[in-house]
C-alpha cells in the first residue's frame, strides 16, 4: 500500500509498506488517556506548570494522618475528612444515604425435586424433600454521601439479606461522626 491513509485527515500519514517519515513520530500530547511521562517510580518530582491560560492548581489534598475510622465500599472516613476516588469531602455536615437494590428469592433446589421423585415410592416420604428451600440474594446496596456541594456514590454487593442491616449500622456510625 503506497496510498495516503484515508483516515489521517490529509496530514501526510502513510499506510504500511511505505518508508517512515524522515523524523521519528513525537509522543502524543498529554490529555485524556495519555499520562504525562515522568521519572521512574519512587522518585520525587515537581508538578509540571499548568498550560498557558489555565489557573494554577494546588498540589492536591493534604495527607490525613491516623487510621481510618470507617470504610464503606470505596468511601473512607479519616479524622475530619471523607476520602473518595473523586476527592476529599469534609466530614462535618455530610449527608449519608443507603438504598437497598438487592432482592432475595427462595426456591426449591433441583436436587430436592429429584430426591422427591426417587423416594416417592417409600410411603410418600419423598415429598418431605419438597420442603427444602434455597435462598439466593443478588443485587447491590447503594451508598451515597453529599458534603460541601459535592456528591459521591458507591455500590456494595449484597451477599445475603443481613448485609443491608450491616451497611445501615456503618451509615448510622458515619452519620454520628458527621454531626459532631
N, C-alpha and C positions, 0 to 999 in steps of 0.2 A: 504494500500500500504506500503510494507516494503522494496521496492526496492530503490536503489540509483537513484537520479534524472538523467535522461539521458542527460539533457541539462546543467548540472552543470559542465561538463568537468572533471569529476573524482575528484572533490575537496572535496568529502565527504558530499555533501548536500543530505539530505534525503527528501522524499516526505511526504505528510500528513499522519497522523496516526502513525507516529513513534515518540518516545520521542525526545525532543530537545537536542542538544548537551550540554555537561557539562557547557560550558561557554556561556554567552549570546552573540549574534552577536554584533560586533562592528559597529560603524557608518561608512557609506561609506566614502571613501577618498574625499577630496574636488576636484572638477573638474566640467566639464560641467554638469549642471543640479543639482549639489549638492553644494549649497552655504555653506560657512564656518559657523558653528554655532557661534553665538556671544551673547553678553549680551542682556538684554531686550531692548526694543525700547526706544529711547530717551537718553540713557546713552552714554557719550563719550567713545570712545575706541581707543586703539592704533592699527595701522595696523599690521597684522602678518608679520614676516620677510619672504622674498621670500625663496622658497625651495633651497637647495644646488645646485649650478650650474647655477642659474638664476640671471640676473643682478638686482641690486636694482632699483626700480622704484620710481618716485616721488609720493607724496600723492594724486595727481590728479590736475585738473585745479584749478587755483586760482579763488576765487569768484569774480564776477564782480558786482560792485555796480551800483545803479541807476535803472531807469525804462527802460524797453525795448523800443527801437526806432521803431522796426518793427517786425512783426511776420507773416511769410508765412508758413502755414502748421506747421510742427514741426521744422522749422528753425526760430531762434530768433536772431535779431541783437541788441546787447547791447554794447554801448560805442565803443570800438575798436575791438570787437570780434564778431564772428558769432557762436552761440551756436546751436549744432545739437546733436541728440542722439548718434552719433558716436564720439563726442568730439568737442572741440573748434577749430575754424579756425580764422586766422587773417582777419580783415575786409579790410585792405588796400591791393589793388591789386586783390580782389576777382572777379571772372568772373561769371556772373549770366545769366542763360538762362531759357526760358519758352517755352514749346511746348503744343499746344492745341490738346489734344487727345479726344475731345468731338465732338459729332455730334448732330444736331438738325433736327428732322423730323417733317413734317407738314402733318396732315391727317384730314379727315372728321370724327368726332366722331360718334359712333354708334347711339346715341340718335338723332342726326340730320338726319340720314338716316331713322329712324323710324318715326320721325315727318314729313319728306318729303313724305313718303308713306301715312301716315294717312291724311294729309291735301292736297293731290294731287287732291282730289275731288273738292275743292273750287278754281276753275278757275286757276289751275296750280300755285296757291300761295304757295303751299307746296314746290315747287322747290327752293324757297329762302332759305330754311333750309340747302340746299346743299352748300351754301356759307359759312357756319360756318366752321372754321378751328381750329385745336388744335395743338399747338407746344409743343414738348417734347424734352428736352435736356438730353442726357445721356453721360457718359464718365468722363474723368479726365483731369486736367491740370497738366503737369509735370514741376516742378521747380527744377533746378539743380544749385548748387554753387560749384565752384572749387577755392581753395585757398591753397597756400603753398604745392602744390603737392597732396593735398587730395581732395576728391570729395564726395558730398552728394546730394541725390535726394529725392524728396518727391512728392506725388500725392495728388492733391486737387480736390475734387468732383466738377463738374460743374453743377449747377442747372439751368442755363439759358445761352443764348448766350452772355449776358453782363458780365459774370464772367471773361472771358479771358481778357477783357479790364481792369477790376479792378485789376486783378493779374499783368498785364503788368504795370499798374501805380505803384504798390508796387515794382516791379522789377526795374523800372526806378529810383525810390527813393533809392533803395538799391545800384544801380549802381552809383548814385551820391555820396552816402556815401563812397563807395569803392574807388572812385577816389580822395577823399580828403587826 
